[in-house]
Amino acid sequence: MAKRGGFPGGGMPGNMNNLMKQAQRMQRQMEEAQKELETKEVTATAGGGVIEVTVSGKKEVTKVKIDPEAVDPEDVETLEDLVMAAVNEAFKKIDEESQAAMSKLTGGMGGLF
């Protein structure tokens, strides 16, 4: 009498090995993509370019450039807002690059990894 519900020919262990190899390969690719991303820098501006902020892939601010015309001792609050806007935009850009790199690897299965 034939077994019911079994895995004929031991097919499941072979498939499991393939899945494990694919997962390990994807993990290596993701680690490589993360290392590559960490070497990138993005720059964002605010106030029509009077504030420029550069952020690394490690999410560290590496450069802040402020046009002297943006410095008004009577209105420090506007300068603070412009710096904050440029920093937030730079972080948003680096997040987008990170998501794009990971999406390439996972083929749109982002929620699984």
N, C-alpha and C positions, 0 to 999 in steps of 0.2 A: 504494500500500500504506500502511495506517495505521501510525503509530508506536505502539509498545507501551511502556508504563511512563512515558509523558510526562504532563504536566499540561495537559489540554485548556483552551484559552482563557486560559492564563496565570493560572490560579486560585491557584497557590501564592504568587506574589509579593503578591497582594492579601491573602491570609490572613496572610502574614508581616507586612505593614504593620499589619494589625489587631492582631496579637499584640504588635507593638512599641508601638503606641498604648496598648493595655491595660496593658502592663508599665510604661510611663511614667506612666500615670494612677495605677496602684497605688503606684508609688514616691512620687509626690507625696502621695497619701493617707497613706502610711506616715510620711512626713516630717512632715505636719501632725499626725498622731496622736501622734508622738513629741514634738513641740513642746508639744502640749496636755498630754501626760502629765508633761512636765517642770514644768509650772505647778501640778500637783496636790501635795497633801500627804496623808500618811496618819499616823495615830497608833495606837500599840499600847501596851498596859499589861502590867504583870507584878505579881505579889504582891498580887492583888486590887485593883489600882489605885494602889498606893503609889508605883509607878514608871510614868512616862508618857514615851514617846519619840515625837517627830514626825520624819518623814523626807520629804524632797522627792522628786519624780519623777526628780531627778538623782542620787538615792541619796546625799544629803547629810543628816546629822542636823541638823535646824534648831532643835530644842527638846528639852530634857531637864527633866522636872519630878520632883522627889523629895519625897515627903511626909516631913516631919521625923521622924515616928514610925518610918520605915524606917531611920533613921540610928542605929546602935548601935556605938559605938566598940569594943565587945568582940567584935563580929561583922561586920567589914567584908566578909568573904568572901561572906556572904549578900547584902549590898547589891550587890556586884560581879556576882554571879550574876543578880540581878533586873534590873540594868541591861542586862547582856548578853542576857538572854532578851527583854526589851522591844525592844531594837535589832534582834535577829534576826527577831522577829515583824513589826516595821515593814518591814524589807527584804523579807520574804516577801510582805507585803501589796502592796507597790509592784510586785514582780515579777508577782504575780497580775493586777494591774490592767494591766500592760504586755502580758502574754500575752493577756488578754481583748481589749484594743484591737487587737492585731495579728491575732487570730483572726477578729474581725469583718471585717477587710479581706481576709484571705486565704481566708476561707470554709472553714477547716479544713485548708488546704494548707500549714500552718506549716512543714513540713520542706523545702518548695521555695523558701522566701524567707528 
